[in-house]
Amino acid sequence: MTTDAKDVTRRFYEEIINQKNIHAIDRFCTADFVDHNPPPGGKGSLDATKQQFLELVAAFPDLKMMVQDQIAEGDRVVNRVLVRGTHKGEYMGMPGSGKTVEIGGIDILRMVNGKAAERWGYFDDVKLMQQLGAMPDSKK
């Protein structure tokens, strides 16, 4: 299952995130899908995930997610990803700034019959806020 799960995960990111195809979510996720790390105020259900995706794409219409590393073991696929996009719409109360952001993250998916059933994800939110100008950059 590990090679198939890796391929499914790459297609998941390509079709849903990179091609902005929200309808593909139903093909790649189980009906009882749970996101264990939704954004603040998020519910973690499949319907909530779809809504959050629409809000994210409205804020970053050119959003791209690139898989840099993958490890598959049993029913889990761990992905180290790089996310890049231009802040053109409202995001977490901040109006579009035109700034391009790039952050890294770790996404873990539990697969069931070739579909994502659960997700755990951790992204560099501090770096994102620094790039958007919402927080000072401690390295400067």
Residue pairs with C-beta under 8 A, 6 or more apart in sequence:
1 72
1 74
1 75
1 111
2 72
2 73
2 77
3 72
4 114
5 72
5 75
5 77
5 109
5 111
5 114
6 70
6 72
6 77
8 28
8 77
8 111
8 114
8 115
9 67
9 70
9 77
9 79
9 109
9 111
9 116
10 67
10 70
11 28
12 24
12 28
12 109
12 116
13 65
13 66
13 67
13 79
13 81
15 21
15 24
15 27
15 28
16 22
16 24
16 25
16 28
16 53
17 63
17 64
17 65
18 63
18 64
18 65
20 57
20 61
20 63
22 50
22 53
22 54
25 46
25 49
25 50
25 53
27 115
28 115
28 116
29 46
29 49
29 115
29 116
29 117
30 46
30 112
30 113
30 115
30 116
30 117
31 46
32 46
32 117
33 45
33 46
33 49
33 115
33 116
33 117
33 118
33 119
34 44
34 45
34 117
34 118
34 119
35 42
35 44
35 45
35 48
35 49
35 118
35 119
35 121
36 44
36 118
36 119
36 120
37 119
37 120
37 121
37 122
38 44
38 48
38 49
38 52
39 52
40 92
42 48
42 49
42 52
56 63
56 91
57 63
58 89
58 90
59 87
59 88
59 89
59 90
59 91
59 96
60 85
60 86
60 87
60 88
60 89
60 91
60 101
61 85
61 86
61 88
61 89
62 85
62 86
62 88
63 83
63 84
63 85
64 83
64 84
64 85
65 81
65 82
65 83
66 81
66 82
66 83
66 84
67 79
67 80
67 81
68 80
68 81
68 82
68 104
69 79
69 80
70 77
70 78
70 79
70 80
71 77
71 78
72 78
75 110
75 111
75 112
76 108
76 109
76 110
76 111
77 108
77 109
77 111
78 106
78 107
78 108
79 106
79 107
79 108
79 109
80 104
80 105
80 106
81 104
81 105
81 106
81 107
82 102
82 103
82 104
82 105
83 101
83 102
83 103
83 104
83 105
83 123
84 100
84 101
84 102
85 100
85 101
86 98
86 99
86 100
86 101
87 94
87 96
87 97
87 98
87 99
87 100
87 101
87 132
88 96
88 98
89 96
90 96
91 132
92 134
94 132
94 134
97 132
97 133
99 131
99 132
99 133
101 128
101 131
101 132
102 131
103 123
103 124
103 125
103 127
103 128
103 131
104 123
104 124
104 127
105 121
105 122
105 123
105 124
106 121
106 122
106 123
107 119
107 120
107 121
108 119
108 120
108 121
109 116
109 118
109 119
110 116
110 117
110 118
110 119
111 117
126 135
129 135
130 136
130 137
